[in-house]
């Protein structure tokens, strides 16, 4: 890597992401950054004018890396994402252009797993609704608080960290995925509907793609039943949100813990009034520890690319 600041590799940053103070200094010692957001000119115009020689970019989850954007970056060879999901990037175009892609890998896994379990316990035991109950003064007038539930049965998708935590509660765990995982000592269901019919809780941690869009639909919710609970820390569009709202209103499912939504930051108004629903503003990954690990990974991926080495969290094309 170059030591002269003028010789440092240039990295384009699209959609700033939260960072700890030490990251900026560390990054600046190794790369020169171009920032392509909050501009007075359209981003495509900026890219065509300023970024024709850029070979690497760092991109946040909310910026869409479409074919049109990639067309503006003819020299691009590497994309480093700050998210795990790949729904904001045209992977087919990246493959055609020979662009290597690195995502956030497993840096968020433990924090997201913790948060998923927190949502689950909250929904089952009514912690947030109990908080509102006490603060509203209802406890002082002896109004009865609804009974909670202790029943833990789970669905684990791609979330070994979630399963590890559920085992501590003596849960009966089953899962679904594209293929059966020989290393997973849990019941496997290849069909989501069958999975839902045999479980009371669905925990969603999988990525969003064409196959998983609205994977939790009307049929799955019907199979889950009126005691069923949905916990979503993956992507909002994994669930048919309108159908979920309807099922909750009609008592066809028992509750939900949601950190993600289909059209963030919009949250259906009906959910705001439900005591059997716990809501969070997409913060399952937001900890100092996860961001610190992410920043180290971003820098390591960029160093690997500019040294002609494989990325540490390389996304493999199908």
N, C-alpha and C positions, 0 to 999 in steps of 0.2 A: 504494500500500500504506500501511496505517496506521503511525504512528510511536508512538502511545500504546500501551503493552503491553496495556491492557485492550481496545483496539480491533483488535488483531491478529486475523487470520482463525484460526479453530479448525480444526485438522487431527487427525483420529483416526488413531492408529497401531495396527494390528493385527498381531501377531507381530513383535516387535522384530527388527532385523537388525543385523549388525555395522557399526560406524561408526568413523570416525577422529575424534579429539577436536575438530578444527575444525568438523566437521559440526554437532554439537550446538549450538555457539555461533552459527553462521551460521543454523541453523534457528530457534533461539529468538529471534533478532533480527527474524524475519519472520513467525513463526507461533506460536500457542499450541497445545500438543499435549495430546491426551487419549490415554492408553494403555489399550487394552482387552484385555490378556493378563495371565496370572498373577493372576487375580482370585479372591476367595473366593466370588463369586457367578457363576452361569452367564453366559456372554458375552451371550446374547440378552437376559437381564434387565438387564444393565449397559447395553446399547445402547438398550433401550426407555426406561430411566430417565434416562440421561445424554447421549444422542446424537441426540435428535430433531431438533435444528437443525443438525447437522453436515453440511457441504456437500462436504467432501473427506476422503478417507482414503488412507493409505499402507499397503500390505499386503505381507507377505512371502510367499514361495512355498508355505509349509507351511500357511497358513490358507486354508480353503475358503470362498470367497465365494458361498454358495448363495442360492437364492431366499429361504429363511427368514431369512438374515442381512440381505439387502437389504430385506426387509419391515420390519426393525427400524430402518431408516434412511430415513425418508420424504423427507428434504430432500437426500439425497445427489445430487450432480451430477458428481463426479469421483473416479475411482479411479486411484491411481498405484501400479503394481506394482514390486517390487524385482527381479523376474525377467523373463526374456524369454518363457518359456512361458506359455500361457493356460489350462492344464488345471485350475487351481485357481479359476477364475472362471466364473460362469454368464453368458456373453456375450449369450445370447438375452434374458435378463432385463434386462441393462444396456441393450441396444438398445431394448427396449420402454419403459424408464423414462427414456430420453434421457440416460443416464449416459455421460460420455466416459471412456475408459480409456487410460492411457499405460503402456507397459511399459519394460523396461530398454534397449530399442532395440539398439544395436550396442556398448554399452560393454564387454561381456564378450568380444566376438568375437576379438580378438587373443590374449587370455590363454587362451581355450578352445582356439583353434587350436594354440597352442604346446603345450598340455597333451596334445592329441590326438596330435600328432607325437611327443611324449615317450613316451606309452604305446605307440605303434606301434614306435618304435625299441627300446624295452625288450622288447616281446614278441618282435620279430624277432631281436634280438641277445642276448637272455637276460641283460640287465644285472642285474635284481633277483635272478634265480636264480643268477647268477654271484656276486653279493654273498653270498647264503646259502651257496653252495658254499665260498667262501673262509672265511667266518666259522665254518663247521662243522668246519673242519680237513681237508676232503677233498682240497684241493689239495696239501697237504703229504705226502699218501700216494700222490700220482700217480694219483688216480682221474680218468678221462677226463671232461672236460666236454662236453656235447652240442654239436654244430655249430649255429651260428646260420644265419640266412638273410639274403641281401642283396636279395632280390627285392621290389621295391616296385611294386605296382599298386593303384590306389585307387578308392574310391567317395566322391564328394563330394555331400552333400545340404545345400543352403542354406549351405554353408561356403566362400565365396570365399577367406577367409583361410586355410583349410586347404589349398585347392587351390594357392594362391600358394606355400605352404611346400613342398608336395609337388613342385611344378615344379622347385624347387631341387635335388631329388634325382633329377631326370630321370625322374620317374614317368610312366607312361601313365595318364591320368586319364579317368574317365568318370563320369557322374552320372545321377540320376533326380530328377524333381520333377513337380509337377502339369502343367506345360507346359515346353516346350523354351525355354531362355534364349538368345536371339540373341547376347547378349554373351559367352557362355561358349564358348571355343574347344575344347571337349572332346566326346567321343562321348556322345550322349544315348540313354538307354533309358527307354521309358515303362513297362516292366514290370520289377518288382524282381527277379523270378526270372531273367529274361534278363540283367539287370545282374550278378547274382551269378555266373551261369554263365560270364561273360566276364571276371571279376576274381578276384583272390586276397585282397583286403582290402576290407572294408566299414567305412567311417568314418561314424558316425551323429551328425549334429549337428542334425537336424530337431526341430520341436516335436512334442509329444504331443497327439493329438486322436483322434476316432473313426476316421479314415482310417488313422492311423499306429500305432494300438495293435497290438502284436505284428506289426508290418510285417515283422520278421525272424522268420519262423516255420520250421517243419520243412522245407517245400518250398524256402525260400530257402537254408537251411543245407545242404540236400542239393545244391543247385545250386552252392553255394560250394565244397564239396568238402573233402577231408581235409587240404589245405594252407592252407585259408582261415582268415583271421583277422578277428575282429569287434572294432572299437574303438568304444566307446559313451561319448560325452560329452554326449548329449542328455538323454533321460529313460529310466529303467530299463525301463518298460513298452513301449518300442519293440521290445524283444526278448522273445520267449517264453523266459523265464529257465529254466524247467524243461527245455524242449527243448534249450536251449543247453548246460545241464549234462550232459544225456544224451549229446549229440553230442560234447562234450569227453571224457567218460569212455570213449566207444566209439571215439574217434579219428576221428570223422566230420568234424570240423573241427580245424584245427591249433592254435588258440589264441585268446585274447581279452585285451583291455585295457579295463577297466571302471572308470569313475568314478561310475556311477549304477546303481541296482538297483531292482527292482520294489517291494520293501517295506523301504525304508531305515528304520533302519540295519541291518536284517537282511541278511546275506549268506549264501547257501547254503554249508553246511560243506564240501561237496565242492570248491568253488572254492579254499578256503583251503589245500588240499594240492597244488594243481597248479602245477608249475613253468612251464607254458606259459600261465599266466594272471597278469596284473598287476592288482592291485586298488588303488583309491584311494577315500577317503571323501567323494566329491562335492565336490572342492576345485578343479576346473578354473578356476572364476571367482575363486578367493580370492587376490587380490593387493591390495596397498595401492593400486596404480594403478587397478585396476578399481573398487574401492570409492570411491575419490576421484571418479572419473568418474560413478559411479552417484549419489553424493550431490549433485553439481552438477546432474545431470539431474533428480533428484527435486525439488529446490528450483526449478529453472527451469520444470518442468511445473506445479507448484503456483502459482508466480507468474503463469504464462500463464493458468491457469484463473481465478484471482481477478481478472485484468485483462481477462477476456473475450476472450482470444486463443487460437489453436489450441495444443494441447499439442505439445511438441517431438518426442515419440515416440508420437504418436497411433496407437492400434490402429484399423484400419479394419474395420468390420463387413462380413461377406460378404453 
